[in-house]
Amino acid sequence: MVHPLVVTALKTTTLLFGGLVTFFAFRAYRRTHARPLGLLALGFAIVTLGSLLAGVVDLVSAFDTQTALVVESALTATGFGVIAYSLYARD
C-alpha cells in the first residue's frame, strides 16, 4: 500500500505544475484572444482538476480507491479530448 503522504505530495506537485501550465495557456489566450488557446487552457484545467479531485476522493471521502480512479480517468480523458480539439480548432 502506498503511503498517503506520497499520494498527497504527488497530487500537490501535479496541481502546481498543472496550474502553472493552465495559467500560462490562459494568459496567452487573454493576450491573443485565440479560441484554440482558450480551449487548450480549459483542457489543462480539466486534467489538473481531475487529479485534484481524485486525490480528495481517495484520501478524504468515504469512496473507495476505484471510485477515485474512475473520477481521475474520466476527467483526464475529457481534458485530453479538449486539448486534442484545441489543436485542430480555428479562430
Biopython code that builds the backbone (N, CA, C, O; Angstrom):
import numpy as np
from Bio.PDB.StructureBuilder import StructureBuilder

atoms = [
    (1, "MET", "N", (0.843, -1.185, 0.000)),
    (1, "MET", "CA", (0.000, 0.000, 0.000)),
    (1, "MET", "C", (0.889, 1.249, 0.000)),
    (1, "MET", "O", (1.897, 1.314, 0.703)),
    (2, "VAL", "N", (0.496, 2.212, -0.788)),
    (2, "VAL", "CA", (1.250, 3.458, -0.895)),
    (2, "VAL", "C", (0.863, 4.376, 0.267)),
    (2, "VAL", "O", (-0.314, 4.512, 0.600)),
    (3, "HIS", "N", (1.849, 4.988, 0.863)),
    (3, "HIS", "CA", (1.608, 5.884, 1.992)),
    (3, "HIS", "C", (0.828, 7.113, 1.519)),
    (3, "HIS", "O", (1.130, 7.662, 0.459)),
    (4, "PRO", "N", (-0.179, 7.556, 2.301)),
    (4, "PRO", "CA", (-0.979, 8.724, 1.902)),
    (4, "PRO", "C", (-0.157, 9.994, 1.680)),
    (4, "PRO", "O", (-0.548, 10.838, 0.873)),
    (5, "LEU", "N", (0.967, 10.150, 2.373)),
    (5, "LEU", "CA", (1.799, 11.338, 2.175)),
    (5, "LEU", "C", (2.443, 11.352, 0.790)),
    (5, "LEU", "O", (2.645, 12.419, 0.210)),
    (6, "VAL", "N", (2.763, 10.180, 0.262)),
    (6, "VAL", "CA", (3.328, 10.095, -1.086)),
    (6, "VAL", "C", (2.282, 10.542, -2.099)),
    (6, "VAL", "O", (2.579, 11.321, -3.004)),
    (7, "VAL", "N", (1.053, 10.046, -1.942)),
    (7, "VAL", "CA", (-0.044, 10.436, -2.838)),
    (7, "VAL", "C", (-0.285, 11.939, -2.739)),
    (7, "VAL", "O", (-0.442, 12.611, -3.758)),
    (8, "THR", "N", (-0.314, 12.463, -1.530)),
    (8, "THR", "CA", (-0.538, 13.893, -1.318)),
    (8, "THR", "C", (0.560, 14.727, -1.969)),
    (8, "THR", "O", (0.278, 15.737, -2.614)),
    (9, "ALA", "N", (1.801, 14.309, -1.801)),
    (9, "ALA", "CA", (2.928, 15.047, -2.401)),
    (9, "ALA", "C", (2.848, 15.027, -3.926)),
    (9, "ALA", "O", (3.073, 16.050, -4.573)),
    (10, "LEU", "N", (2.531, 13.876, -4.497)),
    (10, "LEU", "CA", (2.444, 13.785, -5.956)),
    (10, "LEU", "C", (1.249, 14.562, -6.502)),
    (10, "LEU", "O", (1.360, 15.211, -7.542)),
    (11, "LYS", "N", (0.124, 14.504, -5.824)),
    (11, "LYS", "CA", (-1.051, 15.257, -6.272)),
    (11, "LYS", "C", (-0.802, 16.765, -6.148)),
    (11, "LYS", "O", (-1.243, 17.538, -6.999)),
    (12, "THR", "N", (-0.105, 17.178, -5.101)),
    (12, "THR", "CA", (0.230, 18.591, -4.926)),
    (12, "THR", "C", (1.165, 19.060, -6.038)),
    (12, "THR", "O", (0.985, 20.150, -6.581)),
    (13, "THR", "N", (2.147, 18.253, -6.373)),
    (13, "THR", "CA", (3.061, 18.588, -7.463)),
    (13, "THR", "C", (2.305, 18.695, -8.780)),
    (13, "THR", "O", (2.534, 19.620, -9.559)),
    (14, "THR", "N", (1.402, 17.746, -9.028)),
    (14, "THR", "CA", (0.585, 17.783, -10.238)),
    (14, "THR", "C", (-0.276, 19.036, -10.268)),
    (14, "THR", "O", (-0.405, 19.673, -11.313)),
    (15, "LEU", "N", (-0.858, 19.391, -9.149)),
    (15, "LEU", "CA", (-1.683, 20.594, -9.072)),
    (15, "LEU", "C", (-0.861, 21.850, -9.352)),
    (15, "LEU", "O", (-1.319, 22.738, -10.072)),
    (16, "LEU", "N", (0.331, 21.934, -8.800)),
    (16, "LEU", "CA", (1.178, 23.110, -9.010)),
    (16, "LEU", "C", (1.610, 23.243, -10.474)),
    (16, "LEU", "O", (1.470, 24.312, -11.069)),
    (17, "PHE", "N", (2.130, 22.165, -11.047)),
    (17, "PHE", "CA", (2.576, 22.233, -12.444)),
    (17, "PHE", "C", (1.399, 22.359, -13.402)),
    (17, "PHE", "O", (1.464, 23.121, -14.366)),
    (18, "GLY", "N", (0.328, 21.622, -13.149)),
    (18, "GLY", "CA", (-0.861, 21.740, -13.995)),
    (18, "GLY", "C", (-1.463, 23.130, -13.925)),
    (18, "GLY", "O", (-1.902, 23.680, -14.935)),
    (19, "GLY", "N", (-1.481, 23.690, -12.732)),
    (19, "GLY", "CA", (-1.970, 25.057, -12.570)),
    (19, "GLY", "C", (-1.095, 26.065, -13.294)),
    (19, "GLY", "O", (-1.592, 27.032, -13.870)),
    (20, "LEU", "N", (0.202, 25.833, -13.259)),
    (20, "LEU", "CA", (1.140, 26.733, -13.946)),
    (20, "LEU", "C", (0.949, 26.675, -15.468)),
    (20, "LEU", "O", (0.907, 27.712, -16.130)),
    (21, "VAL", "N", (0.835, 25.471, -16.011)),
    (21, "VAL", "CA", (0.614, 25.323, -17.451)),
    (21, "VAL", "C", (-0.723, 25.959, -17.845)),
    (21, "VAL", "O", (-0.813, 26.648, -18.861)),
    (22, "THR", "N", (-1.757, 25.722, -17.036)),
    (22, "THR", "CA", (-3.073, 26.308, -17.294)),
    (22, "THR", "C", (-3.001, 27.828, -17.262)),
    (22, "THR", "O", (-3.571, 28.501, -18.120)),
    (23, "PHE", "N", (-2.301, 28.363, -16.274)),
    (23, "PHE", "CA", (-2.151, 29.811, -16.148)),
    (23, "PHE", "C", (-1.485, 30.414, -17.384)),
    (23, "PHE", "O", (-1.960, 31.413, -17.925)),
    (24, "PHE", "N", (-0.381, 29.804, -17.829)),
    (24, "PHE", "CA", (0.322, 30.341, -18.994)),
    (24, "PHE", "C", (-0.525, 30.225, -20.265)),
    (24, "PHE", "O", (-0.518, 31.132, -21.098)),
    (25, "ALA", "N", (-1.242, 29.131, -20.416)),
    (25, "ALA", "CA", (-2.108, 28.978, -21.590)),
    (25, "ALA", "C", (-3.238, 30.005, -21.545)),
    (25, "ALA", "O", (-3.581, 30.592, -22.571)),
    (26, "PHE", "N", (-3.816, 30.225, -20.369)),
    (26, "PHE", "CA", (-4.893, 31.203, -20.246)),
    (26, "PHE", "C", (-4.373, 32.617, -20.483)),
    (26, "PHE", "O", (-5.044, 33.435, -21.111)),
    (27, "ARG", "N", (-3.178, 32.898, -19.979)),
    (27, "ARG", "CA", (-2.572, 34.208, -20.209)),
    (27, "ARG", "C", (-2.326, 34.457, -21.695)),
    (27, "ARG", "O", (-2.547, 35.561, -22.191)),
    (28, "ALA", "N", (-1.873, 33.432, -22.393)),
    (28, "ALA", "CA", (-1.676, 33.551, -23.842)),
    (28, "ALA", "C", (-3.016, 33.776, -24.538)),
    (28, "ALA", "O", (-3.104, 34.553, -25.489)),
    (29, "TYR", "N", (-4.055, 33.095, -24.063)),
    (29, "TYR", "CA", (-5.387, 33.299, -24.631)),
    (29, "TYR", "C", (-5.857, 34.743, -24.435)),
    (29, "TYR", "O", (-6.371, 35.365, -25.365)),
    (30, "ARG", "N", (-5.680, 35.268, -23.228)),
    (30, "ARG", "CA", (-6.106, 36.648, -22.958)),
    (30, "ARG", "C", (-5.350, 37.662, -23.800)),
    (30, "ARG", "O", (-5.901, 38.686, -24.205)),
    (31, "ARG", "N", (-4.084, 37.367, -24.058)),
    (31, "ARG", "CA", (-3.268, 38.285, -24.850)),
    (31, "ARG", "C", (-3.663, 38.243, -26.333)),
    (31, "ARG", "O", (-3.675, 39.277, -27.001)),
    (32, "THR", "N", (-3.984, 37.050, -26.845)),
    (32, "THR", "CA", (-4.235, 36.899, -28.279)),
    (32, "THR", "C", (-5.718, 36.759, -28.636)),
    (32, "THR", "O", (-6.114, 36.998, -29.777)),
    (33, "HIS", "N", (-6.525, 36.373, -27.662)),
    (33, "HIS", "CA", (-7.946, 36.066, -27.886)),
    (33, "HIS", "C", (-8.135, 34.955, -28.911)),
    (33, "HIS", "O", (-9.171, 34.891, -29.574)),
    (34, "ALA", "N", (-7.153, 34.088, -29.043)),
    (34, "ALA", "CA", (-7.234, 32.953, -29.957)),
    (34, "ALA", "C", (-8.018, 31.828, -29.278)),
    (34, "ALA", "O", (-7.605, 31.314, -28.239)),
    (35, "ARG", "N", (-9.134, 31.458, -29.866)),
    (35, "ARG", "CA", (-10.002, 30.429, -29.291)),
    (35, "ARG", "C", (-9.265, 29.112, -28.995)),
    (35, "ARG", "O", (-9.500, 28.518, -27.943)),
    (36, "PRO", "N", (-8.385, 28.637, -29.883)),
    (36, "PRO", "CA", (-7.662, 27.403, -29.566)),
    (36, "PRO", "C", (-6.835, 27.483, -28.280)),
    (36, "PRO", "O", (-6.714, 26.492, -27.559)),
    (37, "LEU", "N", (-6.271, 28.643, -27.995)),
    (37, "LEU", "CA", (-5.517, 28.784, -26.740)),
    (37, "LEU", "C", (-6.442, 28.743, -25.532)),
    (37, "LEU", "O", (-6.071, 28.222, -24.481)),
    (38, "GLY", "N", (-7.642, 29.289, -25.678)),
    (38, "GLY", "CA", (-8.626, 29.187, -24.599)),
    (38, "GLY", "C", (-9.030, 27.747, -24.353)),
    (38, "GLY", "O", (-9.167, 27.316, -23.208)),
    (39, "LEU", "N", (-9.219, 27.005, -25.436)),
    (39, "LEU", "CA", (-9.553, 25.585, -25.299)),
    (39, "LEU", "C", (-8.399, 24.797, -24.695)),
    (39, "LEU", "O", (-8.616, 23.885, -23.898)),
    (40, "LEU", "N", (-7.177, 25.146, -25.070)),
    (40, "LEU", "CA", (-6.005, 24.493, -24.502)),
    (40, "LEU", "C", (-5.956, 24.715, -22.992)),
    (40, "LEU", "O", (-5.719, 23.779, -22.228)),
    (41, "ALA", "N", (-6.179, 25.946, -22.570)),
    (41, "ALA", "CA", (-6.192, 26.256, -21.138)),
    (41, "ALA", "C", (-7.293, 25.468, -20.431)),
    (41, "ALA", "O", (-7.072, 24.924, -19.349)),
    (42, "LEU", "N", (-8.467, 25.405, -21.036)),
    (42, "LEU", "CA", (-9.577, 24.646, -20.453)),
    (42, "LEU", "C", (-9.229, 23.170, -20.326)),
    (42, "LEU", "O", (-9.510, 22.552, -19.299)),
    (43, "GLY", "N", (-8.621, 22.605, -21.356)),
    (43, "GLY", "CA", (-8.239, 21.190, -21.310)),
    (43, "GLY", "C", (-7.261, 20.895, -20.191)),
    (43, "GLY", "O", (-7.425, 19.919, -19.459)),
    (44, "PHE", "N", (-6.247, 21.730, -20.056)),
    (44, "PHE", "CA", (-5.280, 21.524, -18.971)),
    (44, "PHE", "C", (-5.930, 21.734, -17.603)),
    (44, "PHE", "O", (-5.580, 21.054, -16.638)),
    (45, "ALA", "N", (-6.865, 22.661, -17.519)),
    (45, "ALA", "CA", (-7.569, 22.872, -16.251)),
    (45, "ALA", "C", (-8.381, 21.636, -15.874)),
    (45, "ALA", "O", (-8.417, 21.255, -14.704)),
    (46, "ILE", "N", (-9.028, 21.012, -16.843)),
    (46, "ILE", "CA", (-9.826, 19.810, -16.568)),
    (46, "ILE", "C", (-8.933, 18.661, -16.122)),
    (46, "ILE", "O", (-9.266, 17.957, -15.168)),
    (47, "VAL", "N", (-7.804, 18.460, -16.795)),
    (47, "VAL", "CA", (-6.875, 17.397, -16.408)),
    (47, "VAL", "C", (-6.364, 17.639, -14.987)),
    (47, "VAL", "O", (-6.312, 16.716, -14.175)),
    (48, "THR", "N", (-5.991, 18.871, -14.695)),
    (48, "THR", "CA", (-5.490, 19.216, -13.369)),
    (48, "THR", "C", (-6.570, 19.030, -12.315)),
    (48, "THR", "O", (-6.304, 18.493, -11.239)),
    (49, "LEU", "N", (-7.777, 19.467, -12.613)),
    (49, "LEU", "CA", (-8.896, 19.297, -11.686)),
    (49, "LEU", "C", (-9.159, 17.815, -11.425)),
    (49, "LEU", "O", (-9.465, 17.426, -10.298)),
    (50, "GLY", "N", (-9.040, 16.992, -12.461)),
    (50, "GLY", "CA", (-9.240, 15.551, -12.293)),
    (50, "GLY", "C", (-8.267, 14.948, -11.307)),
    (50, "GLY", "O", (-8.639, 14.119, -10.476)),
    (51, "SER", "N", (-7.033, 15.361, -11.401)),
    (51, "SER", "CA", (-6.028, 14.857, -10.469)),
    (51, "SER", "C", (-6.321, 15.311, -9.043)),
    (51, "SER", "O", (-6.212, 14.533, -8.094)),
    (52, "LEU", "N", (-6.693, 16.576, -8.908)),
    (52, "LEU", "CA", (-7.014, 17.103, -7.587)),
    (52, "LEU", "C", (-8.212, 16.386, -6.981)),
    (52, "LEU", "O", (-8.164, 15.957, -5.828)),
    (53, "LEU", "N", (-9.287, 16.254, -7.755)),
    (53, "LEU", "CA", (-10.493, 15.607, -7.235)),
    (53, "LEU", "C", (-10.254, 14.140, -6.890)),
    (53, "LEU", "O", (-10.781, 13.638, -5.897)),
    (54, "ALA", "N", (-9.461, 13.457, -7.707)),
    (54, "ALA", "CA", (-9.156, 12.061, -7.411)),
    (54, "ALA", "C", (-8.409, 11.943, -6.088)),
    (54, "ALA", "O", (-8.680, 11.039, -5.297)),
    (55, "GLY", "N", (-7.475, 12.847, -5.848)),
    (55, "GLY", "CA", (-6.756, 12.827, -4.576)),
    (55, "GLY", "C", (-7.670, 13.082, -3.398)),
    (55, "GLY", "O", (-7.555, 12.428, -2.362)),
    (56, "VAL", "N", (-8.576, 14.029, -3.552)),
    (56, "VAL", "CA", (-9.533, 14.329, -2.474)),
    (56, "VAL", "C", (-10.458, 13.148, -2.243)),
    (56, "VAL", "O", (-10.692, 12.753, -1.101)),
    (57, "VAL", "N", (-10.984, 12.582, -3.321)),
    (57, "VAL", "CA", (-11.889, 11.431, -3.194)),
    (57, "VAL", "C", (-11.171, 10.265, -2.532)),
    (57, "VAL", "O", (-11.743, 9.581, -1.683)),
    (58, "ASP", "N", (-9.928, 10.038, -2.917)),
    (58, "ASP", "CA", (-9.176, 8.909, -2.379)),
    (58, "ASP", "C", (-8.799, 9.084, -0.914)),
    (58, "ASP", "O", (-8.879, 8.134, -0.136)),
    (59, "LEU", "N", (-8.388, 10.295, -0.532)),
    (59, "LEU", "CA", (-7.861, 10.487, 0.820)),
    (59, "LEU", "C", (-8.885, 10.960, 1.845)),
    (59, "LEU", "O", (-8.749, 10.659, 3.031)),
    (60, "VAL", "N", (-9.895, 11.688, 1.414)),
    (60, "VAL", "CA", (-10.773, 12.345, 2.380)),
    (60, "VAL", "C", (-12.176, 11.750, 2.425)),
    (60, "VAL", "O", (-12.778, 11.664, 3.495)),
    (61, "SER", "N", (-12.692, 11.345, 1.291)),
    (61, "SER", "CA", (-14.095, 10.939, 1.247)),
    (61, "SER", "C", (-14.275, 9.475, 1.628)),
    (61, "SER", "O", (-13.312, 8.741, 1.851)),
    (62, "ALA", "N", (-15.529, 9.083, 1.694)),
    (62, "ALA", "CA", (-15.881, 7.715, 2.052)),
    (62, "ALA", "C", (-15.824, 6.775, 0.853)),
    (62, "ALA", "O", (-16.053, 5.575, 1.000)),
    (63, "PHE", "N", (-15.520, 7.308, -0.335)),
    (63, "PHE", "CA", (-15.454, 6.466, -1.529)),
    (63, "PHE", "C", (-14.169, 5.653, -1.541)),
    (63, "PHE", "O", (-13.189, 6.006, -0.884)),
    (64, "ASP", "N", (-14.186, 4.569, -2.288)),
    (64, "ASP", "CA", (-13.010, 3.710, -2.356)),
    (64, "ASP", "C", (-12.032, 4.186, -3.436)),
    (64, "ASP", "O", (-12.319, 5.126, -4.178)),
    (65, "THR", "N", (-10.888, 3.529, -3.511)),
    (65, "THR", "CA", (-9.838, 3.896, -4.454)),
    (65, "THR", "C", (-10.299, 3.749, -5.900)),
    (65, "THR", "O", (-9.902, 4.533, -6.763)),
    (66, "GLN", "N", (-11.131, 2.754, -6.165)),
    (66, "GLN", "CA", (-11.626, 2.545, -7.523)),
    (66, "GLN", "C", (-12.446, 3.742, -7.998)),
    (66, "GLN", "O", (-12.351, 4.137, -9.160)),
    (67, "THR", "N", (-13.243, 4.315, -7.111)),
    (67, "THR", "CA", (-14.035, 5.494, -7.461)),
    (67, "THR", "C", (-13.122, 6.671, -7.787)),
    (67, "THR", "O", (-13.364, 7.404, -8.745)),
    (68, "ALA", "N", (-12.078, 6.846, -6.991)),
    (68, "ALA", "CA", (-11.107, 7.918, -7.255)),
    (68, "ALA", "C", (-10.456, 7.719, -8.613)),
    (68, "ALA", "O", (-10.238, 8.688, -9.341)),
    (69, "LEU", "N", (-10.141, 6.479, -8.963)),
    (69, "LEU", "CA", (-9.524, 6.181, -10.250)),
    (69, "LEU", "C", (-10.474, 6.495, -11.404)),
    (69, "LEU", "O", (-10.048, 7.015, -12.435)),
    (70, "VAL", "N", (-11.753, 6.183, -11.235)),
    (70, "VAL", "CA", (-12.745, 6.475, -12.270)),
    (70, "VAL", "C", (-12.901, 7.986, -12.449)),
    (70, "VAL", "O", (-12.968, 8.475, -13.577)),
    (71, "VAL", "N", (-12.959, 8.724, -11.341)),
    (71, "VAL", "CA", (-13.077, 10.186, -11.405)),
    (71, "VAL", "C", (-11.883, 10.775, -12.156)),
    (71, "VAL", "O", (-12.051, 11.590, -13.063)),
    (72, "GLU", "N", (-10.689, 10.359, -11.774)),
    (72, "GLU", "CA", (-9.485, 10.891, -12.414)),
    (72, "GLU", "C", (-9.429, 10.511, -13.893)),
    (72, "GLU", "O", (-9.102, 11.343, -14.738)),
    (73, "SER", "N", (-9.744, 9.267, -14.200)),
    (73, "SER", "CA", (-9.685, 8.812, -15.594)),
    (73, "SER", "C", (-10.697, 9.541, -16.464)),
    (73, "SER", "O", (-10.384, 9.917, -17.594)),
    (74, "ALA", "N", (-11.903, 9.744, -15.953)),
    (74, "ALA", "CA", (-12.940, 10.433, -16.730)),
    (74, "ALA", "C", (-12.541, 11.880, -17.017)),
    (74, "ALA", "O", (-12.678, 12.353, -18.145)),
    (75, "LEU", "N", (-12.053, 12.575, -16.005)),
    (75, "LEU", "CA", (-11.662, 13.968, -16.206)),
    (75, "LEU", "C", (-10.390, 14.086, -17.045)),
    (75, "LEU", "O", (-10.246, 15.030, -17.822)),
    (76, "THR", "N", (-9.480, 13.149, -16.896)),
    (76, "THR", "CA", (-8.274, 13.165, -17.717)),
    (76, "THR", "C", (-8.636, 12.932, -19.189)),
    (76, "THR", "O", (-8.135, 13.630, -20.071)),
    (77, "ALA", "N", (-9.497, 11.959, -19.451)),
    (77, "ALA", "CA", (-9.916, 11.696, -20.834)),
    (77, "ALA", "C", (-10.638, 12.901, -21.424)),
    (77, "ALA", "O", (-10.403, 13.267, -22.575)),
    (78, "THR", "N", (-11.513, 13.516, -20.637)),
    (78, "THR", "CA", (-12.227, 14.706, -21.103)),
    (78, "THR", "C", (-11.258, 15.852, -21.383)),
    (78, "THR", "O", (-11.347, 16.508, -22.420)),
    (79, "GLY", "N", (-10.340, 16.087, -20.460)),
    (79, "GLY", "CA", (-9.362, 17.163, -20.624)),
    (79, "GLY", "C", (-8.489, 16.962, -21.846)),
    (79, "GLY", "O", (-8.251, 17.906, -22.599)),
    (80, "PHE", "N", (-8.008, 15.743, -22.055)),
    (80, "PHE", "CA", (-7.181, 15.491, -23.231)),
    (80, "PHE", "C", (-8.002, 15.568, -24.513)),
    (80, "PHE", "O", (-7.473, 15.931, -25.564)),
    (81, "GLY", "N", (-9.278, 15.234, -24.440)),
    (81, "GLY", "CA", (-10.148, 15.427, -25.599)),
    (81, "GLY", "C", (-10.256, 16.896, -25.972)),
    (81, "GLY", "O", (-10.206, 17.245, -27.152)),
    (82, "VAL", "N", (-10.404, 17.757, -24.971)),
    (82, "VAL", "CA", (-10.468, 19.199, -25.219)),
    (82, "VAL", "C", (-9.129, 19.702, -25.754)),
    (82, "VAL", "O", (-9.101, 20.534, -26.661)),
    (83, "ILE", "N", (-8.024, 19.208, -25.205)),
    (83, "ILE", "CA", (-6.700, 19.604, -25.688)),
    (83, "ILE", "C", (-6.521, 19.177, -27.142)),
    (83, "ILE", "O", (-6.048, 19.961, -27.965)),
    (84, "ALA", "N", (-6.891, 17.955, -27.460)),
    (84, "ALA", "CA", (-6.777, 17.486, -28.843)),
    (84, "ALA", "C", (-7.632, 18.341, -29.778)),
    (84, "ALA", "O", (-7.193, 18.699, -30.872)),
    (85, "TYR", "N", (-8.845, 18.665, -29.349)),
    (85, "TYR", "CA", (-9.699, 19.504, -30.167)),
    (85, "TYR", "C", (-9.086, 20.894, -30.359)),
    (85, "TYR", "O", (-9.198, 21.485, -31.432)),
    (86, "SER", "N", (-8.438, 21.407, -29.313)),
    (86, "SER", "CA", (-7.834, 22.740, -29.405)),
    (86, "SER", "C", (-6.736, 22.796, -30.470)),
    (86, "SER", "O", (-6.475, 23.852, -31.046)),
    (87, "LEU", "N", (-6.108, 21.671, -30.720)),
    (87, "LEU", "CA", (-5.041, 21.624, -31.718)),
    (87, "LEU", "C", (-5.587, 21.704, -33.149)),
    (87, "LEU", "O", (-4.846, 22.023, -34.079)),
    (88, "TYR", "N", (-6.883, 21.416, -33.323)),
    (88, "TYR", "CA", (-7.498, 21.463, -34.633)),
    (88, "TYR", "C", (-8.480, 22.614, -34.803)),
    (88, "TYR", "O", (-8.930, 22.898, -35.913)),
    (89, "ALA", "N", (-8.805, 23.267, -33.707)),
    (89, "ALA", "CA", (-9.792, 24.348, -33.755)),
    (89, "ALA", "C", (-9.224, 25.560, -34.493)),
    (89, "ALA", "O", (-8.017, 25.798, -34.518)),
    (90, "ARG", "N", (-10.127, 26.298, -35.078)),
    (90, "ARG", "CA", (-9.744, 27.522, -35.772)),
    (90, "ARG", "C", (-10.335, 28.707, -35.011)),
    (90, "ARG", "O", (-11.317, 28.572, -34.281)),
    (91, "ASP", "N", (-9.718, 29.858, -35.200)),
    (91, "ASP", "CA", (-10.222, 31.083, -34.535)),
    (91, "ASP", "C", (-11.584, 31.452, -35.022)),
    (91, "ASP", "O", (-12.153, 32.447, -34.572)),
]
sb = StructureBuilder()
sb.init_structure("model")
sb.init_model(0)
sb.init_chain("A")
sb.init_seg("    ")
for serial, (resi, resn, name, xyz) in enumerate(atoms, 1):
    if name == "N":
        sb.init_residue(resn, " ", resi, " ")
    sb.init_atom(name, np.array(xyz, "f"), 0.0, 1.0, " ", f" {name:<3s}", serial, name[0])
structure = sb.get_structure()
